[in-house]
Amino acid sequence: MVTTTMTETVDTWWLAQRADDIAAALTRIRTSLTSSSHASITNVINEVLHSGSLLRDLSDLLRIYRNRVSLVREFLNILLPCFERTVEDIRYLLGEKGSLASVWGGMERAMEREGGGSLYTRFIMYNGYMVQLVRLLSRPSMYEPTVLKSLIERTLKLRAARGIEPPRILPHLPLSSQVRIMQTGQIHWAQQIFDRKHALTRMRHQAVSCCYAPSMLDAALEIPPGSTVLFKLYLPLSLPSPVPYLQQPKTNPPPPQEIRPKQTQRSNVPPPLHALLRASPLPLDRPRWIPRIRFEGPTRVTH
């Protein structure tokens, strides 16, 4: 299971990188278009950037919620091949000859001919699909099975139009209550607070936070096993996101029991002289003294 999880984590991470590259290329094209075409390409750029952010979130959440990977694995296998085919088509069309305006116009017409709608509506479908998977992993109370079912049907139609083979077995859609039942053990009070369905009202006095750090491809979150993730703070675009978690308290092993020799009943008969000679560590002709140890800076032994 760990190997499969790591494979899916790497796949989603690389797709997020490609989505960011596509958004950067479309941004360069927008500078050469007329102001009347800015709205359509800007909407596509925003959705592509959102796709990269969601893929990066899935890459992190697959490593955090390892016990729920089996819930989303089959859903990812439906989405990722179709998303990857769209990304590769866009990269191919970006290399077409001609002006940047003609490249953008040819890209829009090519996507509409495939039967999956415009490029903008296609990425909206992808993002809605990934939002449900993110909720299924991290916040099952906000997961909507009916919405995910509709998005799966649309994705399967697009796969058929693109010539991608359908999956052999369609996954079973779990209910949000079933996902909550799978959580076993006593729930910490802090986890109960963050697991509740929170309000969607935006907070006042929002400020922009900036965080700079190198990207981590491998499982470098270093969250101890058995810990419970409270939430993930989502930052704009591809900025690193803090993930607070609760670590299980360490249980100290019991101290080893001292094994004492069995006490034998003392006898009033004194031991023989040869037994005293063998037990004495010092010669009998020297006075016996015990050294005293005094600690003052470096250890010294004084007599």
N, C-alpha and C positions, 0 to 999 in steps of 0.2 A: 504493500500500500504506500509506503514511503517513496519508493521509486516512481510509482505512477503519479503521486502528488508532485514530486519534483519535476517530472516531465510536463505536466500541465502548468506548473508555475513558470517554467522557462518559456513555454509556448505563449502564454498570455503576456509575459514580459516583453518578448520580442515583437509581438503584434502591437503592443503599446508603443514601442520604439518606432515601428514603421508608420503608425498613425501620426506620431509627432513629425516624422519626416514629410509625410504627405501634406500635413497642415502647413509646414514651412514652405513647401513648394507652391501650394495654392496661394499663400500670402504673397509670394513674389509675383504670381500671375495677376493678383488683384491690382497691383500697382500700375499695370499696363492697360487695365480695362477702363471703360468710361464710367462715370459716376452712376449711370442708370443700371449698370450690371453689378455694382458693388454689393447690393443687398443680397442677391442670390448666392454669390460666392462667399460672402461673409457668414451667412447662415450655415453653409456647408463646412466652413473652417471651424466654426464654433462646435458643431456636432462632432467633427473628427477629433478635435481636442478633447471633447467630453468622452469619446470612445477610448482614447488613450488613457485618460484618468481612471475610467471604470476598469479597464483591463489591468492597470497597475494595482488598483484596489483588490481585484480578484486574485492577483498574484500574491499579495500580502495575506489576504484572508484565507487562502487555501493552506497556508502554512500555520496560521493562527488556529483555525477551527478544523483540525485534522479529523476529528470524529464526525464531521458533517460533510466531508469530501464526497462520500458515496452518494449524498443527496443531489449533488450538482454535477457529478462527472458526466452522466449521460446527456444532460442538458447542454453542457459545454461541447460535447461531441457533435451536437446538432448545429450549434451556432458557429464555432470556430472555423470549420472548413468553408462555410459560406462567407464569413467575414474576411478570411484570408484571400479567397478568390476575388472579392471586391477590391481589396487593397492591392493585389497584384495587377488587376486590370487598370486601376488608376495609375500605378507606377508605369505600366506599359504605355498608356495613353499620354502620360506626361513626356515621353520621349519621342512623340510624333513630331514630324517636321512641320514648319510653319510658324506663324506668329503666335504669341501667347494667347491672344484673343481667340484665334482659330482652334488652338489646342483645347481651351476651355469649352468652346462651343461644341467641338467634336466629342468631348467627354460627356457633356450633358446628353447629347443625342444618343450616344452609345448606351448609356445606362438606362435611358427610357425605353430603348428597343428591347431590352432583356425582359421586360414584363414585371420588374420589381418596383416600378415607380421611379420618381426622380432620385438623384443622388442624395438630396436633402432628406426626403422621406425614408430612404433606405437606412441611413445612419440613425434617424430617429427610431426606427424599428430595432436596430441593433442595440441602441442605448437603453431603450425600454426593456429589452430582453435581459441585458446585463444588470440593470437596476434590480430586477426581481431576483437574480442569482445572488447579488450582493446582500439583499435583504434575507434571502433564504439561508445564507451563511451566518450573517451577523445579527440580524433582527427579525426572527421568524414571525413576531407579532405584526409586522408591517408587510409581510409577504402576501401577495394576492394570487391565489392559484388560477382564478379565471382569466386574469390578465396574462399570466404566463402561458396558459393554454392557447389563447388567441395568438400570441406572438410566435409560439411554436408552429402553429398551422401556417402562418404567413411565411415563416422561415423555410418550412418544408416546401411550400410552393415555389419560393425563390430558388431553392436547391434544385428542384425539378427543372425549372426554366434554365438554370445554368448547367445542367447535365451532371450534377453531383448525385451520387447514389444515396438513396435514403437509408437511414439506419435500419438494421434488421429488426430490432425490437424498440418500440416507443417506450420511453420511461414513464413510470407511474408518477402522477402529480401528488406530492404529499400535501396534506392540509397543514395550516399553520399550527393548529392544536396538536397534531401528531408530532410535529417537530419539537414542540415544547415538552411533550410527554417523554421524548427520548432523553431529556436531560435528567440524569440520575444524581443522587447525593444531595446533601444539604446545600442550599444556595445562600451565598453570602449576602448580607443586607445591601452592600454597595452594588452587587450585580443585579439585585431586584430593582434598584432605582433606574439603572440604565437599560434594563430589559423592557421596561414599560413603554407603551406607545406614547412618544413624546408629542408635544404640540408642534404644529408646523408654522406657527407665527414667528416671523423674523424678529430678532432682538434689535433693540435700539443701539445707537452709538457703536456701530460696527467699525473696527479698524482693520487695516491690512497688515497681516503678519508675514514676515519674510524669514525663510529658513533655507540655508545653503549647506549641502552635504553631498558627497559622491553617491552615485546610484549603487545599489547592492543587488546583484543578480542572484546570488546563491541565498540559501536560507541563513542569513546573518542576523536575523532578529534577536537571537540569543534569549528567547523566552524560556525559562525553565520548564521542564515537563510537569504536567499537572496543574499549571497556572490557569487562571480564568481571566480572559480579556474583558475589560469593562466596556470600552468603546474605542473607536478610531477617529481621531480628529482630522477631518478632510480639509486639506489646503488646496488652493487653486492650482489647476494644471498639474504639473509633474513635480511639485515641491514635496519633500518628505513629510510624512504624516505621523505624528506621535501616537503611540498605542499604549495607554496605561493598562496594567494588568495586576491581578492579585496573585501573590505567590503563596503557596501552601506553607504553613509554618513547619520548620524542621523539627522533627521529633528526635530528641537525643536518645541514643540507646541506653538502656539501664547500665549502671556501673557494674563492672565484673565483681562477682562475689569473691571475697577473700577466702581462700582455702586454708584453714588452720589445721594443724596436725591434731590428731586426737590426744587429749590429755589423759595421761595415765596416772593412776594413783601413786602419790609419793610414798616412798618407803622411808622409815626411820633409820634404815641401815645405810651408813655412809658409803659412797662409791669407793671402789678400790683405788690404790695409788696409781696404777698404770693407766687407768681411765683419765685421771686428772692430767697426766703427762701428755697424753694424746690430744686432749681438748685445749691445752694452754697454747696460745699463739706466740708467746714470748718465752725466752729462756727463764728458768727459775732463779738464776743467779743475778738478774737485773730487776730493778724496781719497775713496776708496771704503771704507766701514765697514759692519759688520754689527751690528745691534742685538742685545743680550742680553736674554732674557726671564727674570724671576725671579718665582716664585709665592709670595706671602705674603698670605694672605687674599684680598682682591680682586686680580685680575690687574692688574699694572702693568708697564709697559715702561720700562726704564731704559737710558740710553745711557752 
